[in-house]
């Protein structure tokens, strides 16, 4: 009797959703399947903590080798996906390899969107990866190191920092940056009056997805840190050392863009997928997170048209769900339908202060700040060995001590 061939589970993307799906499937270790994950990076990026890298933390605290997370039962491939053929169940990569599959998990994530705003892509500093966070930090340090010889009126624009986007990422980076630039000003003996930091939001308030009372509390906190909050101001154009907002023109050498994301370009090239007509036009999925019209082809995380897509916690939840669903199919168990999980928000704003929103519960201050750091730690503890977890935080601590 011929032995039945193992089912091939192919995962595209090494972000939260893809890694979680691979990690959970590897733990379940279905005997009748083999798991392959393809990522264009050899490491996983914990992007909720990127703001800390921009203001002095070590990249080791947000970048973890995928091989440390997926140590067994997963074939890890570092390559770039070029083509996905849903009809023939094949995926082609830049190296020339062709991968066949029985189950396909598409978790290719999102990238920065610039909305065709003139000059923005070329002149602003992005905030979507560890390399961009490091670029921002080097840029800021360079500004402080090269201030000598400038006239006072020139230093005003030299040290004018503008964060565009009043969502969680924008608020987090503005809060941490306000503390960071004060430390640099003290170190380089620069007058505080020469330094300014704005956060610009096109909507009527910061964090429009949260209750107004929360937005108001966070805005008050930012102002206390010295951040100038500008709402109802859309960015129209950026030129060298100058930006144009609705009704205002400002001189600046530092524009940090956190305001938009869009699906990874490769997702749009996949023939056969159906996309939502509104919002970010994500992939339409059924009650099992399968792409509309396809069985065994899953779309999850940032690219799936689900109620809370776009957040790390949703991507993690989706990855867990899909791993469980595939395991149930392979084990001939009854499937359960996907129910979107309501999200919580834990937003740090500067040192030792945060805002936590969990349904009707709202907490502000040091406790919320600690909860956010606990959430970060808990996630790493869930995917890493105790030894690796300790080494990451120990190396990060040593890096900070060296920088002090």
Secondary structure, DSSP 8 states (H G I E B T S, - for coil): ------EEEEEE--SHHHHHHHHHHHHHT-TTEEEEEEESSSEEE-GGGHHHHHTT--GGGTEEEHHHH--SSEEEEE--EEEEETTTTEEEETTS-EEE-SEEEE---EEE--TT-BTHHHHSB--SSHHHHHHHHHHHHHHHHT-TT--HHHHHHHTEEEEE--SHHHHHHHHHHHHHHHHHHHHTT--GGG-EEEEE-SSSSSSTTS-HHHHHHHHHHHHHTTEEEE-S--EEEEETTEEEETTEEEE-SEEEE-S-EEE-HHHHT-TT--B-SSTT--B-B-TTSBBTT-SSEEE-GGGB--TTTTSHHHHHHHHHHHHHHHHHHHTT------------EEEE-STT-EEEEETTEEEEEHHHHHHHHHHHHHHHHHHS-HHHHHHHHHHHHHHHHHH-
